[in-house]
Amino acid sequence: ECVNLPAGYFAAHSKNEFVNLNFLDNLAKALEKVDWAELTIHREAGDFGDFSGFMHGYGVQLSEDAVFKLVDKDPYLAAQLLFDLGITTE
């Protein structure tokens, strides 16, 4: 089985990315207490599930019109996206 755990990593792939070391330390301590032998497997071998929506939103290109609509509808969100991407006026 594969489990995707949060690791205290924030603002991924931006100039503001960082790791919360307190979170990571607490996660490590909690994982030490897990009885891994007791984990159950709920899938049949070879069943990888449906990952069709796994990468939804990555690599999606917006048209210029869609970008203008986003800025008009939610300028705060548009500004936050630009900030997260490291885009400035400088």
C-alpha positions in Angstrom: 0.0 0.0 0.0 1.0 3.6 -0.5 -0.1 6.4 1.8 0.4 10.1 1.0 1.2 11.9 4.2 1.6 15.7 4.7 5.1 16.6 5.7 4.8 20.2 6.7 5.8 21.4 3.2 4.0 24.6 2.2 3.8 26.9 -0.9 5.3 24.2 -3.1 7.2 25.2 -6.2 7.1 28.9 -5.3 9.7 31.3 -4.1 8.0 31.1 -0.7 8.1 27.4 -0.2 9.1 26.2 3.3 9.1 23.2 5.6 7.5 23.6 9.1 10.1 21.6 11.1 7.9 21.4 14.2 5.2 19.8 12.1 7.7 17.4 10.6 9.2 16.5 14.0 5.7 15.8 15.5 4.8 13.7 12.4 8.0 11.6 12.9 7.1 11.0 16.6 3.6 10.0 15.7 4.8 7.6 12.9 7.1 5.9 15.4 3.9 4.8 17.3 2.2 3.3 14.3 1.9 -0.5 14.4 2.6 -1.0 10.7 2.0 -4.7 10.9 -1.7 -4.0 11.7 -2.3 -2.0 8.5 -4.9 -3.6 6.3 -4.8 -3.9 2.5 -8.1 -3.2 0.9 -7.1 -3.6 -2.8 -6.5 -6.6 -5.0 -3.0 -6.9 -6.4 -2.8 -4.9 -9.7 -5.7 -2.6 -8.8 -4.1 0.8 -8.9 -7.4 2.7 -8.4 -8.7 5.6 -10.4 -6.1 8.4 -10.6 -7.8 10.3 -13.5 -8.2 13.4 -11.3 -4.9 13.1 -9.5 -3.1 15.9 -11.4 -6.2 18.0 -12.0 -5.2 21.6 -12.3 -1.6 21.0 -13.1 -0.4 22.2 -16.5 -3.8 23.7 -17.2 -3.5 26.8 -19.5 -6.0 29.6 -19.1 -7.0 31.7 -22.0 -6.4 35.4 -21.8 -10.1 35.9 -21.4 -10.3 33.4 -18.5 -7.5 35.3 -16.8 -9.2 38.6 -17.1 -12.4 37.0 -15.7 -10.5 35.6 -12.7 -8.9 39.0 -11.9 -12.3 40.7 -12.3 -14.2 38.1 -10.2 -11.6 37.6 -7.5 -8.7 40.1 -7.5 -7.4 38.9 -4.1 -7.1 35.3 -5.4 -5.4 36.5 -8.6 -2.9 38.5 -6.5 -2.3 35.6 -4.2 -1.6 33.3 -7.1 0.9 35.8 -8.6 2.6 36.1 -5.2 2.8 32.3 -4.7 4.4 32.0 -8.2 7.0 34.7 -7.3 5.7 37.1 -9.9 6.3 40.8 -9.0 6.3 44.1 -10.8 10.1 44.3 -10.4 
